[in-house]
Amino acid sequence: MALQELTIFPSLTIISMLRATCRFALNLTESSVTKSFKMSAFQQIVENNKRAEMLVESIKAEMAGIQEELIKREKQKLIAENAALTKQVEAALAKLVALEVRNGKKQIPVPGQRSFCTTTTGATAADTSASNTKEAAAAKPTTTVAPKEKKVKEKKAAAEKPAAAAEAPVDVGRLDMRVGKIVEVGRHPDADSLYLEKIDCGEAAPRTVVSGLVKFVPLEEMQNRMVVVLCNLKPAKMRGVTSEAMVMCASTPEKVEVLSPPAGAVPGDLVHCEGYVRQPDAQLNPKKKIFETCAPDLLTNAELVACYKGAALHVPGKGNVVAQTLKNVNVK
């Protein structure tokens, strides 16, 4: 019996040791499995983060490119709109100047610019009156003047005002040249060498103009042609028809070419000359021979541009008045 007990006890000891060993091994296996699972999950999270960051950076780059492209398109759109608005403003300004000139306002060049400001004849007379008054005040002696002498001086100053206003220089600024369009043309019924034209000068009704161009310009080239017209000549009868203006041409004894306004010009556009104030007479006085005085200095230059004393005739903002082929010849 004692021997059996001794044999059983070592077996139980060995079994308990084996159980403990198995438990330890199992614990180790579970711990390593858990650790390896946690490591793989962590690596997966890191990789996902890297992918997310790369995706975000890619989206940012695409957004920046899209934004830059949108900004470029918006800039181009604004530039185009500004150019269109500038053209509209220039056209409106040209119309405004034309209307002001028709209403008797003089065009005065702004120093350092090609644009013109306007002033009425009344305002000019008022300025002249003010300056004359200041001059008269400066010229007065310090001693007391009798009332009769004051009245005499005032009468003299009033008599001098119209003379001062009439003393405008005789130059191209006195000529009312405008852009016109021939809307109707035919032969003069009583003269084979004359055309009878209706020219739209931007006014309420076309002007009747008689031109001696039959020998130089074919009839079909006259129809619907844009021209430059001198509008403030005194109307004159030519073979029974009253001519209300003159078509400006580059001219030699052998050849005559009708001057062409710049592209984009419209009937009623005013022709200016750089360096000369455009203040045309309402109607040129034939006795003063203003056009005849200016005519020798009206010439085309080597670039075919019509000039007065070398200064180009032009429509502001649109270009110069030109001939087709005739260089360095008279304009009349």
Buried (B, 14 or more C-beta within 10 A) or exposed (E): EEEEEEEEEEEEEEEEEEEEEEEEEEEEEEEEEEEEEEEEEEEEEEEEEEEEEEEEEEEEEEEEEEEEEEEEEEEEEEEEEEEEEEEEEBBEBBBEBBEBBEEEBBBBBEEEEEEBEBBEEEEBBEEBBEEBEEEBEEEEEEEEEEEEEEEEBEEEBEEEEEEBEEEBEEBBBBBBBBBBBBBBBEEBEEBEEBBBBBBBBBBEEBBBBBBBBBEBBEEEEBEEBBBBBBBBBEEEEBEEBEBBBBBBBBBEEEBBBBBBBBEEBBBBBBBBBBBBBBBBBEEBEEEEEBBEEBBEBBBBBEEBBBBBBEBBBBBBBBBBBBBEEBEEBBBB
